[in-house]
Amino acid sequence: MQRFLASVIATTLLASAPIHAQEALAPLKDCRALLKAARGEIDRTTQTEIEDLEDGCRFTHVGLPFDSYVSIDIDEMIIRTPDLLAVWPTGEVFESADLILNGFALLPGQNFNLQLVYDTDPDAMTANLERLHLDAGALGQFTLAAKLSQFDNTDLEASPLENEKGLLHEFELSLVDTGLSAVLLPSLMLIIGSPTAEDTTAIATTIRSWPESRISKKSAESLVRFLTALPNLSGNWTLQFESEEGLAINTLVAGSFDAFADAIPYDAKIEATAAKR
């Protein structure tokens, strides 16, 4: 599950690697020992303070390495998970966790806060991303939630999304944008590419052709407005997806929107609301 959560965080430009446990098998004595064991993944500074919590650890003024040259400064980092000090050294997956990062800067003069809450059942191969919330202050905020099955929570190695065999059953996005997308999305779209006007028209036509058993006309128009507004999503937006059958995660990189649309399960329900223009 860590590799999945790491990918989610990386998507929001927070980090490029998950929090891995160390190889030592003995339980850690306290949060000070955990921070020492996590050297290279959580950086200590001259101002760092450490607090042992009943179900986790609290660190202030630490850094999270972004790459080989850059570390993101964090005012406060709280990790809560059952038996954190015992599980961390074993290399086993955290079956549930609540991670809070307060006061970090992705942009000069802009402080962000993030909360990540999830739980998993490795034996059943299910995962519940209860909450991924990014608060960007004056720039806005967004919240993600998702439920997956047939997902290998114990695999800590990152793998290409096209090789992922999991199924997405529920997905929720809530976005309040007062400048966030205009700042973050242009650089991201330079990397992943942006649809041409012809692509946008074709995608909009496909969405409008979906049956009302999948998406209402109002929701379809909201989804089209979301698409055509990119990369400036100023306003409030929501998107919900639900399917008992499940959407294969690897179809998210299907290569074309038509291929993705063809893979959407028959029982899928989609709802969307769009910002007023």
Accessible surface in RSA format (square Angstrom, percent):
REM  Atomic radii and reference values for relative SASA: ProtOr
REM  Chains: A
REM  Algorithm: Lee & Richards
REM  Probe-radius: 1.40
REM  Slices: 20
REM RES _ NUM      All-atoms   Total-Side   Main-Chain    Non-polar    All polar
REM                ABS   REL    ABS   REL    ABS   REL    ABS   REL    ABS   REL
RES MET A   1     0.00   0.0   0.00   0.0   0.00   0.0   0.00   0.0   0.00   0.0
RES GLN A   2    10.89   6.1   9.92   7.2   0.98   2.3   8.50  18.1   2.40   1.8
RES ARG A   3    19.90   8.4  17.96   9.2   1.94   4.6   4.06   5.6  15.84   9.6
RES PHE A   4    37.67  18.8  34.01  21.1   3.66   9.5  37.67  22.8   0.00   0.0
RES LEU A   5     8.51   4.7   8.51   6.1   0.00   0.0   8.51   6.0   0.00   0.0
RES ALA A   6     9.79   9.0   6.49  10.0   3.30   7.5   8.41  11.8   1.39   3.7
RES SER A   7    63.85  54.0  56.03  74.8   7.81  18.0  35.21  75.0  28.63  40.1
RES VAL A   8    19.39  12.8  16.67  15.1   2.71   6.5  19.31  16.8   0.07   0.2
RES ILE A   9    17.95  10.2  17.95  13.4   0.00   0.0  17.95  12.9   0.00   0.0
RES ALA A  10    36.97  34.0  28.45  43.9   8.53  19.4  29.23  41.2   7.74  20.5
RES THR A  11    91.89  65.4  75.89  76.9  16.00  38.1  62.04  83.3  29.85  45.1
RES THR A  12    11.39   8.1   6.01   6.1   5.38  12.8  11.39  15.3   0.00   0.0
RES LEU A  13    60.56  33.7  58.94  42.2   1.61   4.1  59.59  41.8   0.97   2.6
RES LEU A  14     4.09   2.3   2.27   1.6   1.82   4.6   2.27   1.6   1.82   4.9
RES ALA A  15    13.83  12.7  12.64  19.5   1.19   2.7  12.64  17.8   1.19   3.1
RES SER A  16    78.52  66.4  49.60  66.2  28.92  66.6  36.21  77.1  42.31  59.3
RES ALA A  17    62.29  57.3  49.18  75.9  13.11  29.8  49.37  69.5  12.92  34.2
RES PRO A  18    22.73  16.6  13.71  12.5   9.02  32.8  19.02  15.7   3.71  23.1
RES ILE A  19    37.49  21.3  34.17  25.5   3.32   8.0  34.56  24.9   2.93   8.0
RES HIS A  20    58.91  32.2  58.20  40.5   0.70   1.8  40.36  41.6  18.55  21.6
RES ALA A  21    18.60  17.1   1.04   1.6  17.56  39.9   1.04   1.5  17.56  46.5
RES GLN A  22    52.06  29.1  48.14  35.2   3.93   9.3  12.58  26.8  39.48  29.9
RES GLU A  23   166.44  95.6 146.16 110.6  20.28  48.3  66.48 128.6  99.96  81.6
RES ALA A  24    63.84  58.7  48.49  74.8  15.35  34.9  60.18  84.8   3.65   9.7
RES LEU A  25   142.01  79.1 125.39  89.7  16.63  41.8 125.49  88.1  16.53  44.5
RES ALA A  26    69.77  64.2  59.22  91.4  10.55  24.0  64.73  91.2   5.05  13.4
RES PRO A  27    93.89  68.4  76.94  70.1  16.95  61.6  76.94  63.5  16.95 105.3
RES LEU A  28    29.93  16.7  20.64  14.8   9.29  23.4  22.43  15.8   7.50  20.2
RES LYS A  29   183.11  89.3 150.98  92.6  32.13  76.5 103.01  92.7  80.10  85.3
RES ASP A  30    39.54  27.7  39.25  39.1   0.29   0.7  11.17  26.3  28.37  28.3
RES CYS A  31     0.75   0.6   0.75   0.8   0.00   0.0   0.00   0.0   0.75   0.8
RES ARG A  32   126.57  53.1 125.56  64.0   1.01   2.4  52.19  71.3  74.38  45.1
RES ALA A  33    29.12  26.8  21.72  33.5   7.40  16.8  26.59  37.4   2.53   6.7
RES LEU A  34     0.00   0.0   0.00   0.0   0.00   0.0   0.00   0.0   0.00   0.0
RES LEU A  35     5.49   3.1   2.80   2.0   2.70   6.8   2.80   2.0   2.70   7.3
RES LYS A  36   142.87  69.7 130.73  80.2  12.14  28.9  78.34  70.5  64.54  68.7
RES ALA A  37    27.88  25.6  11.21  17.3  16.67  37.9  22.74  32.0   5.14  13.6
RES ALA A  38     0.00   0.0   0.00   0.0   0.00   0.0   0.00   0.0   0.00   0.0
RES ARG A  39   177.26  74.4 156.22  79.6  21.04  50.1  68.24  93.3 109.02  66.1
RES GLY A  40    48.91  60.3   0.00   N/A  48.91  60.3  32.41  89.0  16.49  36.9
RES GLU A  41    45.80  26.3  37.63  28.5   8.17  19.4  32.73  63.3  13.07  10.7
RES ILE A  42     1.71   1.0   0.00   0.0   1.71   4.1   0.00   0.0   1.71   4.6
RES ASP A  43    44.87  31.4  42.05  41.9   2.82   6.7  20.41  48.0  24.46  24.4
RES ARG A  44   132.65  55.7 102.90  52.5  29.75  70.8  41.25  56.4  91.40  55.4
RES THR A  45    55.26  39.3  39.46  40.0  15.79  37.6  49.11  66.0   6.15   9.3
RES THR A  46   149.12 106.1 107.17 108.6  41.96 100.0  93.22 125.2  55.90  84.5
RES GLN A  47   120.34  67.3 109.62  80.1  10.72  25.5  32.39  68.9  87.96  66.7
RES THR A  48    15.93  11.3   0.00   0.0  15.93  38.0   0.00   0.0  15.93  24.1
RES GLU A  49   116.24  66.7 110.58  83.7   5.65  13.5  37.00  71.6  79.23  64.7
RES ILE A  50    32.92  18.7   3.05   2.3  29.87  72.0   3.67   2.6  29.26  79.4
RES GLU A  51    77.54  44.5  74.06  56.0   3.48   8.3  30.24  58.5  47.30  38.6
RES ASP A  52    83.69  58.6  59.60  59.3  24.09  57.0  31.23  73.5  52.46  52.3
RES LEU A  53    39.40  21.9  20.40  14.6  19.01  47.8  25.54  17.9  13.86  37.3
RES GLU A  54   187.62 107.7 140.44 106.3  47.17 112.3  64.86 125.5 122.75 100.2
RES ASP A  55    62.59  43.8  55.53  55.3   7.06  16.7  32.95  77.5  29.64  29.6
RES GLY A  56     8.59  10.6   0.00   N/A   8.59  10.6   2.05   5.6   6.54  14.6
RES CYS A  57     0.11   0.1   0.11   0.1   0.00   0.0   0.00   0.0   0.11   0.1
RES ARG A  58    71.60  30.1  71.13  36.3   0.47   1.1  10.84  14.8  60.77  36.8
RES PHE A  59     0.00   0.0   0.00   0.0   0.00   0.0   0.00   0.0   0.00   0.0
RES THR A  60    11.90   8.5  11.90  12.1   0.00   0.0  11.36  15.3   0.55   0.8
RES HIS A  61    73.48  40.2  68.90  47.9   4.58  11.7  39.90  41.1  33.58  39.1
RES VAL A  62     1.18   0.8   0.00   0.0   1.18   2.8   0.00   0.0   1.18   3.2
RES GLY A  63     1.67   2.1   0.00   N/A   1.67   2.1   1.67   4.6   0.00   0.0
RES LEU A  64    18.25  10.2  18.06  12.9   0.19   0.5  18.06  12.7   0.19   0.5
RES PRO A  65    42.76  31.2  29.43  26.8  13.33  48.5  29.43  24.3  13.33  82.9
RES PHE A  66    66.90  33.5  65.46  40.5   1.44   3.7  65.93  40.0   0.97   2.8
RES ASP A  67    73.46  51.5  52.65  52.4  20.81  49.2  41.11  96.8  32.35  32.3
RES SER A  68   106.60  90.1  63.07  84.2  43.53 100.3  33.43  71.2  73.16 102.5
RES TYR A  69   205.47  95.9 167.26  95.2  38.21  99.4 127.72  96.0  77.75  95.8
RES VAL A  70    78.38  51.6  72.99  66.1   5.39  13.0  76.78  66.7   1.60   4.3
RES SER A  71    50.41  42.6  28.12  37.5  22.29  51.4  27.14  57.8  23.28  32.6
RES ILE A  72    16.11   9.2  11.92   8.9   4.19  10.1  16.11  11.6   0.00   0.0
RES ASP A  73   105.77  74.1 100.09  99.6   5.68  13.4  34.74  81.8  71.03  70.8
RES ILE A  74     2.89   1.6   1.26   0.9   1.63   3.9   1.82   1.3   1.07   2.9
RES ASP A  75    68.13  47.7  65.26  65.0   2.87   6.8  18.00  42.4  50.12  50.0
RES GLU A  76    33.75  19.4  33.75  25.5   0.00   0.0   9.41  18.2  24.34  19.9
RES MET A  77     0.07   0.0   0.07   0.0   0.00   0.0   0.07   0.1   0.00   0.0
RES ILE A  78    18.90  10.8  18.90  14.1   0.00   0.0  18.90  13.6   0.00   0.0
RES ILE A  79     6.52   3.7   6.52   4.9   0.00   0.0   6.52   4.7   0.00   0.0
RES ARG A  80    83.14  34.9  81.28  41.4   1.87   4.4  19.70  26.9  63.44  38.5
RES THR A  81     5.53   3.9   2.23   2.3   3.30   7.9   2.95   4.0   2.59   3.9
RES PRO A  82    87.16  63.5  75.27  68.6  11.89  43.2  82.10  67.8   5.06  31.5
RES ASP A  83   105.95  74.2  86.62  86.2  19.34  45.7  18.13  42.7  87.82  87.6
RES LEU A  84     6.08   3.4   2.46   1.8   3.62   9.1   2.46   1.7   3.62   9.7
RES LEU A  85    48.17  26.8  46.87  33.5   1.30   3.3  46.87  32.9   1.30   3.5
RES ALA A  86    41.44  38.1  37.57  58.0   3.87   8.8  37.68  53.1   3.76  10.0
RES VAL A  87    31.45  20.7  30.44  27.6   1.01   2.4  31.45  27.3   0.00   0.0
RES TRP A  88     0.34   0.1   0.34   0.2   0.00   0.0   0.34   0.2   0.00   0.0
RES PRO A  89     0.80   0.6   0.62   0.6   0.18   0.7   0.72   0.6   0.08   0.5
RES THR A  90    53.54  38.1  30.67  31.1  22.87  54.5  30.71  41.2  22.83  34.5
RES GLY A  91    27.83  34.3   0.00   N/A  27.83  34.3  17.90  49.1   9.92  22.2
RES GLU A  92   111.12  63.8 104.27  78.9   6.85  16.3  37.20  72.0  73.92  60.4
RES VAL A  93    17.04  11.2   7.77   7.0   9.27  22.3   7.77   6.8   9.27  25.1
RES PHE A  94    12.90   6.5  10.91   6.8   1.98   5.2  12.90   7.8   0.00   0.0
RES GLU A  95    97.59  56.0  93.31  70.6   4.29  10.2  23.63  45.7  73.96  60.4
RES SER A  96    33.43  28.2  32.36  43.2   1.07   2.5  19.34  41.2  14.09  19.7
RES ALA A  97    13.47  12.4   7.64  11.8   5.83  13.3  11.35  16.0   2.12   5.6
RES ASP A  98    34.94  24.5  34.60  34.4   0.34   0.8  11.17  26.3  23.77  23.7
RES LEU A  99    15.40   8.6  15.40  11.0   0.00   0.0  15.40  10.8   0.00   0.0
RES ILE A 100    37.81  21.5  37.81  28.2   0.00   0.0  37.81  27.2   0.00   0.0
RES LEU A 101     2.71   1.5   2.71   1.9   0.00   0.0   2.71   1.9   0.00   0.0
RES ASN A 102    44.69  30.8  44.69  43.2   0.00   0.0  14.13  34.0  30.56  29.5
RES GLY A 103    11.53  14.2   0.00   N/A  11.53  14.2   7.30  20.0   4.22   9.5
RES PHE A 104     1.62   0.8   0.38   0.2   1.24   3.2   1.62   1.0   0.00   0.0
RES ALA A 105    53.61  49.3  34.60  53.4  19.01  43.2  34.60  48.7  19.01  50.4
RES LEU A 106    40.14  22.4  10.25   7.3  29.88  75.1  14.20  10.0  25.94  69.8
RES LEU A 107    43.04  24.0  41.26  29.5   1.78   4.5  42.93  30.2   0.11   0.3
RES PRO A 108   133.52  97.3 105.47  96.1  28.05 102.0 116.49  96.2  17.03 105.9
RES GLY A 109    85.34 105.2   0.00   N/A  85.34 105.2  45.53 124.9  39.81  89.2
RES GLN A 110    55.22  30.9  54.00  39.5   1.21   2.9   6.74  14.3  48.48  36.8
RES ASN A 111    94.70  65.3  79.29  76.6  15.40  37.1  23.39  56.3  71.31  68.9
RES PHE A 112     0.11   0.1   0.00   0.0   0.11   0.3   0.11   0.1   0.00   0.0
RES ASN A 113    60.13  41.5  59.87  57.9   0.26   0.6  10.37  25.0  49.75  48.1
RES LEU A 114     3.08   1.7   0.00   0.0   3.08   7.7   2.17   1.5   0.91   2.4
RES GLN A 115    44.98  25.1  44.44  32.5   0.53   1.3  10.27  21.9  34.70  26.3
RES LEU A 116     5.29   2.9   4.98   3.6   0.31   0.8   4.98   3.5   0.31   0.8
RES VAL A 117    23.85  15.7  23.85  21.6   0.00   0.0  23.85  20.7   0.00   0.0
RES TYR A 118     9.64   4.5   7.25   4.1   2.39   6.2   5.99   4.5   3.65   4.5
RES ASP A 119    58.25  40.8  58.17  57.9   0.08   0.2  21.15  49.8  37.10  37.0
RES THR A 120    15.30  10.9   0.00   0.0  15.30  36.5   2.41   3.2  12.89  19.5
RES ASP A 121    63.16  44.2  61.84  61.6   1.32   3.1  17.52  41.2  45.64  45.5
RES PRO A 122    24.53  17.9  15.20  13.9   9.33  33.9  15.39  12.7   9.14  56.8
RES ASP A 123   143.60 100.6 111.06 110.5  32.54  76.9  35.88  84.4 107.72 107.4
RES ALA A 124    59.97  55.1  32.01  49.4  27.96  63.6  43.33  61.0  16.63  44.1
RES MET A 125    73.21  37.9  73.21  48.5   0.00   0.0  33.67  28.6  39.54  52.4
RES THR A 126    51.85  36.9  51.85  52.6   0.00   0.0  39.59  53.2  12.26  18.5
RES ALA A 127     4.04   3.7   0.00   0.0   4.04   9.2   1.85   2.6   2.19   5.8
RES ASN A 128    37.58  25.9  37.33  36.1   0.25   0.6  11.58  27.9  26.00  25.1
RES LEU A 129     3.89   2.2   3.69   2.6   0.20   0.5   3.69   2.6   0.20   0.5
RES GLU A 130   101.15  58.1  86.38  65.4  14.77  35.2  26.51  51.3  74.64  60.9
RES ARG A 131    86.00  36.1  86.00  43.8   0.00   0.0  24.13  33.0  61.86  37.5
RES LEU A 132     0.00   0.0   0.00   0.0   0.00   0.0   0.00   0.0   0.00   0.0
RES HIS A 133    26.74  14.6  26.74  18.6   0.00   0.0  16.90  17.4   9.83  11.4
RES LEU A 134     0.24   0.1   0.24   0.2   0.00   0.0   0.24   0.2   0.00   0.0
RES ASP A 135    45.62  32.0  44.70  44.5   0.92   2.2   3.81   9.0  41.81  41.7
RES ALA A 136     0.28   0.3   0.00   0.0   0.28   0.6   0.00   0.0   0.28   0.7
RES GLY A 137    49.71  61.3   0.00   N/A  49.71  61.3  35.40  97.2  14.30  32.0
RES ALA A 138    89.58  82.4  59.07  91.2  30.51  69.4  72.78 102.5  16.80  44.5
RES LEU A 139    21.72  12.1  21.72  15.5   0.00   0.0  21.72  15.3   0.00   0.0
RES GLY A 140     5.46   6.7   0.00   N/A   5.46   6.7   5.29  14.5   0.17   0.4
RES GLN A 141    70.97  39.7  70.79  51.7   0.17   0.4   4.47   9.5  66.49  50.4
RES PHE A 142    25.44  12.7  24.41  15.1   1.04   2.7  25.44  15.4   0.00   0.0
RES THR A 143    36.49  26.0  34.92  35.4   1.58   3.8  24.13  32.4  12.36  18.7
RES LEU A 144    32.67  18.2  32.41  23.2   0.27   0.7  32.67  22.9   0.00   0.0
RES ALA A 145    24.44  22.5  23.75  36.6   0.69   1.6  24.06  33.9   0.37   1.0
RES ALA A 146     8.55   7.9   5.82   9.0   2.73   6.2   7.18  10.1   1.38   3.6
RES LYS A 147    96.05  46.9  96.05  58.9   0.00   0.0  45.64  41.1  50.41  53.7
RES LEU A 148     7.70   4.3   2.95   2.1   4.75  11.9   2.98   2.1   4.72  12.7
RES SER A 149    21.90  18.5  21.90  29.2   0.00   0.0  19.31  41.1   2.60   3.6
RES GLN A 150   105.53  59.0  98.67  72.1   6.86  16.3  32.83  69.9  72.70  55.1
RES PHE A 151     2.94   1.5   2.94   1.8   0.00   0.0   2.94   1.8   0.00   0.0
RES ASP A 152    54.64  38.3  53.97  53.7   0.67   1.6  16.01  37.7  38.63  38.5
RES ASN A 153     0.55   0.4   0.00   0.0   0.55   1.3   0.00   0.0   0.55   0.5
RES THR A 154    80.22  57.1  62.81  63.7  17.41  41.5  43.78  58.8  36.44  55.1
RES ASP A 155    49.34  34.6  42.57  42.4   6.76  16.0  12.69  29.9  36.65  36.6
RES LEU A 156    40.17  22.4  33.79  24.2   6.38  16.1  33.79  23.7   6.38  17.2
RES GLU A 157   129.77  74.5 128.81  97.5   0.95   2.3  53.65 103.8  76.12  62.1
RES ALA A 158    87.66  80.6  58.48  90.3  29.18  66.4  59.79  84.2  27.88  73.8
RES SER A 159    52.37  44.3  27.78  37.1  24.58  56.6  26.21  55.8  26.16  36.6
RES PRO A 160    72.00  52.5  59.04  53.8  12.96  47.1  71.23  58.8   0.78   4.8
RES LEU A 161    75.67  42.1  68.05  48.7   7.62  19.2  69.66  48.9   6.01  16.2
RES GLU A 162   102.96  59.1  89.40  67.6  13.56  32.3  40.01  77.4  62.95  51.4
RES ASN A 163    90.13  62.2  73.38  70.9  16.75  40.3  23.12  55.6  67.01  64.8
RES GLU A 164    15.27   8.8  12.90   9.8   2.37   5.6   5.98  11.6   9.28   7.6
RES LYS A 165   169.49  82.7 156.22  95.9  13.27  31.6 110.87  99.8  58.62  62.4
RES GLY A 166     0.03   0.0   0.00   N/A   0.03   0.0   0.00   0.0   0.03   0.1
RES LEU A 167    32.75  18.2  32.75  23.4   0.00   0.0  32.75  23.0   0.00   0.0
RES LEU A 168    20.09  11.2  20.09  14.4   0.00   0.0  20.09  14.1   0.00   0.0
RES HIS A 169    37.20  20.3  37.05  25.7   0.15   0.4  32.58  33.6   4.62   5.4
RES GLU A 170    58.78  33.7  58.78  44.5   0.00   0.0  10.31  19.9  48.48  39.6
RES PHE A 171    52.99  26.5  52.64  32.6   0.35   0.9  52.95  32.1   0.04   0.1
RES GLU A 172    79.59  45.7  79.43  60.1   0.16   0.4  14.58  28.2  65.01  53.1
RES LEU A 173    29.83  16.6  26.84  19.2   2.99   7.5  27.52  19.3   2.31   6.2
RES SER A 174    49.96  42.2  47.68  63.6   2.28   5.2  23.95  51.0  26.00  36.4
RES LEU A 175    14.66   8.2  13.94  10.0   0.72   1.8  13.94   9.8   0.72   1.9
RES VAL A 176    55.94  36.8  55.90  50.6   0.04   0.1  55.90  48.6   0.04   0.1
RES ASP A 177     1.72   1.2   0.49   0.5   1.23   2.9   0.00   0.0   1.72   1.7
RES THR A 178    87.52  62.2  61.42  62.3  26.10  62.2  65.48  88.0  22.04  33.3
RES GLY A 179    19.92  24.6   0.00   N/A  19.92  24.6  19.35  53.1   0.57   1.3
RES LEU A 180     6.16   3.4   6.16   4.4   0.00   0.0   6.16   4.3   0.00   0.0
RES SER A 181     6.71   5.7   3.63   4.8   3.08   7.1   6.32  13.5   0.40   0.6
RES ALA A 182    48.50  44.6  32.52  50.2  15.98  36.3  34.06  48.0  14.44  38.3
RES VAL A 183    62.74  41.3  41.69  37.7  21.05  50.7  46.55  40.4  16.19  43.9
RES LEU A 184    24.91  13.9  24.16  17.3   0.75   1.9  24.48  17.2   0.43   1.1
RES LEU A 185    36.56  20.4  36.56  26.2   0.00   0.0  36.56  25.7   0.00   0.0
RES PRO A 186    54.36  39.6  49.28  44.9   5.08  18.5  52.24  43.1   2.11  13.1
RES SER A 187    59.76  50.5  55.70  74.3   4.05   9.3  45.58  97.1  14.18  19.9
RES LEU A 188    47.81  26.6  45.70  32.7   2.11   5.3  47.78  33.6   0.03   0.1
RES MET A 189    25.78  13.3  22.91  15.2   2.86   6.8  21.65  18.4   4.12   5.5
RES LEU A 190   156.87  87.4 126.47  90.5  30.40  76.4 129.07  90.6  27.80  74.8
RES ILE A 191   144.36  82.2 112.00  83.4  32.36  78.0 117.52  84.6  26.85  72.9
RES ILE A 192   122.56  69.7  83.96  62.6  38.60  93.0  91.99  66.2  30.57  82.9
RES GLY A 193    41.47  51.1   0.00   N/A  41.47  51.1  32.52  89.2   8.95  20.0
RES SER A 194    69.67  58.9  44.18  59.0  25.49  58.7  11.74  25.0  57.93  81.2
RES PRO A 195    55.49  40.4  31.68  28.9  23.81  86.5  37.66  31.1  17.83 110.8
RES THR A 196    74.09  52.7  65.94  66.9   8.14  19.4  70.46  94.6   3.62   5.5
RES ALA A 197    78.65  72.3  61.76  95.3  16.89  38.4  69.86  98.4   8.79  23.3
RES GLU A 198   130.23  74.8 120.98  91.5   9.24  22.0  70.43 136.2  59.80  48.8
RES ASP A 199    66.00  46.2  63.63  63.3   2.37   5.6  10.68  25.1  55.32  55.2
RES THR A 200    24.52  17.4  24.52  24.9   0.00   0.0  15.96  21.4   8.55  12.9
RES THR A 201    90.34  64.3  85.86  87.0   4.49  10.7  63.23  84.9  27.11  41.0
RES ALA A 202    58.56  53.8  49.91  77.0   8.65  19.7  57.04  80.3   1.52   4.0
RES ILE A 203    26.77  15.2  26.07  19.4   0.70   1.7  26.77  19.3   0.00   0.0
RES ALA A 204     5.70   5.2   5.70   8.8   0.00   0.0   5.70   8.0   0.00   0.0
RES THR A 205    83.55  59.4  80.07  81.2   3.48   8.3  64.66  86.8  18.89  28.6
RES THR A 206    29.09  20.7  25.61  26.0   3.47   8.3  16.14  21.7  12.95  19.6
RES ILE A 207     4.54   2.6   4.29   3.2   0.25   0.6   4.29   3.1   0.25   0.7
RES ARG A 208   123.97  52.1  98.98  50.5  25.00  59.5  41.21  56.3  82.77  50.2
RES SER A 209    82.32  69.6  47.95  64.0  34.36  79.2  45.55  97.0  36.77  51.5
RES TRP A 210    28.02  11.2  16.54   8.0  11.48  27.0  13.64   7.3  14.38  23.3
RES PRO A 211    76.04  55.4  65.25  59.5  10.78  39.2  76.04  62.8   0.00   0.0
RES GLU A 212   111.56  64.0  88.34  66.8  23.22  55.3  36.79  71.2  74.77  61.0
RES SER A 213    73.71  62.3  54.93  73.3  18.78  43.3  51.82 110.4  21.89  30.7
RES ARG A 214    32.42  13.6  28.48  14.5   3.94   9.4   3.17   4.3  29.25  17.7
RES ILE A 215     4.50   2.6   0.71   0.5   3.79   9.1   2.59   1.9   1.91   5.2
RES SER A 216    47.28  39.9  43.78  58.4   3.50   8.1  37.10  79.0  10.18  14.3
RES LYS A 217   144.38  70.4 140.31  86.1   4.07   9.7  97.89  88.1  46.49  49.5
RES LYS A 218   169.38  82.6 158.94  97.5  10.44  24.9 108.46  97.6  60.93  64.9
RES SER A 219    10.91   9.2  10.91  14.6   0.00   0.0   0.00   0.0  10.91  15.3
RES ALA A 220     5.67   5.2   5.67   8.8   0.00   0.0   5.67   8.0   0.00   0.0
RES GLU A 221    71.34  41.0  71.34  54.0   0.00   0.0  42.44  82.1  28.90  23.6
RES SER A 222     9.76   8.2   8.44  11.3   1.31   3.0   0.19   0.4   9.56  13.4
RES LEU A 223    27.81  15.5  27.57  19.7   0.24   0.6  27.57  19.4   0.24   0.6
RES VAL A 224     7.14   4.7   7.14   6.5   0.00   0.0   7.14   6.2   0.00   0.0
RES ARG A 225    89.91  37.7  88.26  45.0   1.64   3.9  40.82  55.8  49.08  29.7
RES PHE A 226    47.74  23.9  47.74  29.6   0.00   0.0  47.74  28.9   0.00   0.0
RES LEU A 227    27.91  15.5  23.36  16.7   4.55  11.4  23.75  16.7   4.15  11.2
RES THR A 228    78.78  56.0  49.88  50.6  28.90  68.9  40.49  54.4  38.29  57.9
RES ALA A 229    21.25  19.5   5.09   7.9  16.16  36.8  15.50  21.8   5.75  15.2
RES LEU A 230    53.62  29.9  33.86  24.2  19.76  49.7  33.86  23.8  19.76  53.2
RES PRO A 231    51.50  37.5  51.50  46.9   0.00   0.0  51.50  42.5   0.00   0.0
RES ASN A 232    80.76  55.7  77.30  74.7   3.45   8.3  21.87  52.6  58.88  56.9
RES LEU A 233     6.62   3.7   6.62   4.7   0.00   0.0   6.62   4.7   0.00   0.0
RES SER A 234    49.79  42.1  48.55  64.8   1.24   2.9  16.95  36.1  32.84  46.0
RES GLY A 235    22.88  28.2   0.00   N/A  22.88  28.2  22.55  61.9   0.33   0.7
RES ASN A 236    92.96  64.1  87.83  84.9   5.13  12.3  27.37  65.9  65.59  63.4
RES TRP A 237     3.80   1.5   2.74   1.3   1.06   2.5   2.84   1.5   0.96   1.6
RES THR A 238    54.09  38.5  50.47  51.2   3.62   8.6  43.60  58.6  10.48  15.8
RES LEU A 239    41.95  23.4  41.90  30.0   0.05   0.1  41.95  29.5   0.00   0.0
RES GLN A 240    76.78  42.9  76.57  56.0   0.21   0.5  20.58  43.8  56.19  42.6
RES PHE A 241    20.07  10.0  17.23  10.7   2.84   7.4  17.47  10.6   2.59   7.4
RES GLU A 242   102.40  58.8 102.16  77.3   0.24   0.6  21.66  41.9  80.74  65.9
RES SER A 243     3.13   2.6   0.00   0.0   3.13   7.2   2.11   4.5   1.02   1.4
RES GLU A 244   157.64  90.5 135.86 102.8  21.78  51.9  56.77 109.8 100.87  82.4
RES GLU A 245   109.30  62.8  91.51  69.2  17.79  42.4  43.46  84.1  65.84  53.8
RES GLY A 246     6.89   8.5   0.00   N/A   6.89   8.5   0.00   0.0   6.89  15.4
RES LEU A 247     5.75   3.2   5.45   3.9   0.29   0.7   5.75   4.0   0.00   0.0
RES ALA A 248    32.17  29.6  28.95  44.7   3.21   7.3  28.95  40.8   3.21   8.5
RES ILE A 249    11.15   6.3  10.82   8.1   0.33   0.8  11.15   8.0   0.00   0.0
RES ASN A 250    48.33  33.3  43.33  41.9   5.00  12.0   3.72   8.9  44.61  43.1
RES THR A 251    19.85  14.1  17.71  18.0   2.15   5.1  19.65  26.4   0.21   0.3
RES LEU A 252    93.68  52.2  63.04  45.1  30.64  77.0  64.62  45.4  29.06  78.2
RES VAL A 253    71.90  47.3  47.58  43.1  24.32  58.6  54.43  47.3  17.47  47.4
RES ALA A 254    42.08  38.7   7.51  11.6  34.57  78.6  16.02  22.6  26.05  69.0
RES GLY A 255    80.31  99.0   0.00   N/A  80.31  99.0  42.93 117.8  37.38  83.7
RES SER A 256    61.93  52.3  46.66  62.3  15.27  35.2  49.09 104.5  12.84  18.0
RES PHE A 257    52.34  26.2  38.73  24.0  13.61  35.4  42.61  25.8   9.73  27.8
RES ASP A 258    88.41  61.9  86.02  85.6   2.39   5.7  27.14  63.9  61.28  61.1
RES ALA A 259    41.88  38.5  30.10  46.4  11.78  26.8  36.15  50.9   5.73  15.2
RES PHE A 260    45.99  23.0  45.99  28.5   0.00   0.0  45.99  27.9   0.00   0.0
RES ALA A 261    10.13   9.3   4.76   7.3   5.37  12.2   4.94   7.0   5.19  13.7
RES ASP A 262   126.41  88.5  92.00  91.6  34.41  81.4  32.49  76.5  93.92  93.7
RES ALA A 263    42.51  39.1  18.58  28.7  23.94  54.5  29.25  41.2  13.26  35.1
RES ILE A 264    12.61   7.2   2.68   2.0   9.93  23.9   2.68   1.9   9.93  27.0
RES PRO A 265     7.24   5.3   1.46   1.3   5.78  21.0   7.24   6.0   0.00   0.0
RES TYR A 266   209.22  97.7 188.37 107.2  20.85  54.3 144.10 108.3  65.12  80.3
RES ASP A 267    51.67  36.2  41.43  41.2  10.25  24.2  39.99  94.1  11.68  11.6
RES ALA A 268     0.68   0.6   0.00   0.0   0.68   1.5   0.00   0.0   0.68   1.8
RES LYS A 269   110.07  53.7 108.18  66.4   1.89   4.5  73.20  65.9  36.88  39.3
RES ILE A 270    13.91   7.9  11.07   8.2   2.85   6.9  11.07   8.0   2.85   7.7
RES GLU A 271   104.51  60.0 103.79  78.5   0.72   1.7  30.81  59.6  73.70  60.2
RES ALA A 272     8.18   7.5   2.75   4.2   5.43  12.3   3.66   5.2   4.52  12.0
RES THR A 273    73.79  52.5  70.79  71.8   3.01   7.2  66.36  89.1   7.43  11.2
RES ALA A 274    21.14  19.4   0.57   0.9  20.57  46.8   0.57   0.8  20.57  54.5
RES ALA A 275     3.95   3.6   1.27   2.0   2.68   6.1   3.95   5.6   0.00   0.0
RES LYS A 276   200.26  97.7 174.12 106.8  26.15  62.3 118.66 106.8  81.60  86.9
RES ARG A 277   168.20  70.6  90.63  46.2  77.57 184.7  95.30 130.2  72.90  44.2
END  Absolute sums over single chains surface
CHAIN  1 A    14569.3      11929.8       2639.5       8361.2       6208.1
END  Absolute sums over all chains
TOTAL         14569.3      11929.8       2639.5       8361.2       6208.1
